[in-house]
Amino acid sequence: MGWAIAVHGGAGDIPVDIPLEKREPREAALRHCLDVGISALKHGRSPLDVVELVVRELENHPQFNAGRGSVLTTDGTVEMEASIMDGQTKKCGAVCGLKTVVNAVSLARLVMERTPHIFLAFEGAEAFAREQGVETTEPSYFITPENIERLNRAKEANRVQIDYTQPIPREVQVETNTATGESQLGTVGCVAVDSNGNLASATSTGGLVNKMVGRIGDTPVIGAGTYANSYCAVSATGKGETIIRGTIARDVAALMEFKGLPLKEAAAYVVEKAERGTVGLIAVSATGEIAMPFNTTGMFRACATEDGHSEIAIH
Amino acid sequence: MTGWAIAVHGGAGVDPNLPLHRQEEAKKLLTRCLYIGISALNTNLPAIDVVELVVRELETDPLFNSGRGSALTEKGTVEMEASIMEGTKRKYGAVSGVTTVKNPVSLARLVMEKSPHSYLAFSGAEDFAREQGVELADSDYFITQDNFDYRIPTPGLDSSCAAEVDNPMVMNGLPISLYAPETVGCVVVDKEGRCAAATSTGGLMNKRSGRIGDSPIIGAGTYACNLCGVSCTGEGEAILRATLAREVAAVMEYKGLRLQEAVDFVIKERLDEGKAGLIAVSSNGEVACGFNANGMFRGCATEDGFIEVGIWE
């Protein structure tokens, strides 16, 4: 038994021949974030601190759809959401509808630790952020030229679009899973366990390209995008509606708890049962196992364990 | 073909000193809503329509904490939330932070059917309500004398909380005499064995603006699948942490428990310190309820003529 950590940067329709200039910066970012997590675990930081730290790094990286680099709503604004959960205490915090908070995941942690509530949203969450003095910034910090372009393309196609959707030639109007408007790809997440079996999970996202103002996805929903208890910690990514409907993160834990399945089987079962092309997740168990199944074309992911195993992969 | 079954609730965690006339009013309303559901079921309305119809009625009556009569935020405003789910396809819709919509449950249904998304909140939900032309009202409609009187005195300005001394029972950090437990919900299985669930609330009395509870959260306050339909009420944070509504279905699915066993199991094993209650129906026509709070406003009926309305254990 030792520590283990996994991170993701979203699952979806990622082309096998993804251009080098798109792949390399994301792989480098995953490597960097993984290293941040590994070093924190080696220094004895709690898994809750580790997942927060790593997700903050991912939020600060503009290549992923969370924090800086969040995709835009139909009004051209950002509305970020995040959640965090501690496995031992099952305490959790969640936020959504954030417009100015640099690190949504840290605000979720403050909701967990400094309010009697779990979930704060929109203006109330922004007011809480100011009260707590967390770092906030101008909306322009979050908005990248790539995401303005992405929103324009989505509006031209008159549909909401997900991060890794390929530009569709105008004459071909194929309705794919990823074009129906409920995907949530490019979301980031981290799960970690220490050598004492303490678990934690965190997830953060900007949501969907061209989403309606006010739309809430699976990321801030405990049991859907994020879950941790004494068995495992899970962070999910993909089509928000499928993940909420399937209570995907909780179901991995429920299968371990109620059916006695090992982590990998539980995770694989949950992903197989979901509609194809909609879901990916990362999970660690109390005993340091890791599972990273997905039923999409790919999922940006990385993991490491105390015994020296480490990997970064997309497909 | 199975027989239909229906259950309704008006919240868990009831003040033991609640005046008798309020208890009678609550029972009368629950009974009336049950009969609305029963006659809809007898005319073969699908389960999803029945739960919406019944919850609309509960929202419209000011007695419970949803729609008209919703609890107020610390700013003295209403922020209502609701969700609805259909079991055969597990389609769902949810809304939060709604301030002018007369029937949040019907807006949740419209999110499910007419929007590209499944959960809308605050100004976005309000915009969508206007777009869809649902019935709106100004705040006078929602804020009744009763819920205004229930508002918590600003700390320091008023220390005369006699009720608190007489009755140390606390829900969500509030003395039970002030706690507004009365989230409403309905679960139905129709003759075709289709389950549905809906839940609606004004949320926690004196809540911080922007607080989201369990009612709009699929898997927490509301859940339906091909096995059962569940609606929960009580301390929202405990219900969220426990993914309480999904747990009933999960232990039926993964442990093979029957409905009542599943309900008893989750109330006993999955709530930590939290106080809550739930109603549930199974696709084969069973109905069950369970709670560990001090009482739950509830009623249930089945096609074979069984009908029951109660508050206490």
Interface residues (C-beta under 8 A of the other chain):
Chain A: K90 K91 C92 A94 C96 G97 T115 P116 H117 I118 F119 L120 A121 F122 E123 G124 A125 A127 F128 V160 T180 G181 E182 K211 M212 V213 G214 R215 I216 G217 V221 I222 G223 A224 Y227 G240 E241 I244 R245 G246 T247 R250 D251 A254 L255 F258 K259
Chain B: R90 K91 Y92 A94 S96 G97 S115 P116 H117 S118 Y119 L120 A121 F122 S123 G124 A125 D127 F128 N172 G173 K207 R208 S209 G210 R211 I212 G213 I217 I218 G219 A220 Y223 G236 E237 L240 R241 T243 R246 E247 A250 V251 Y254 K255 D272
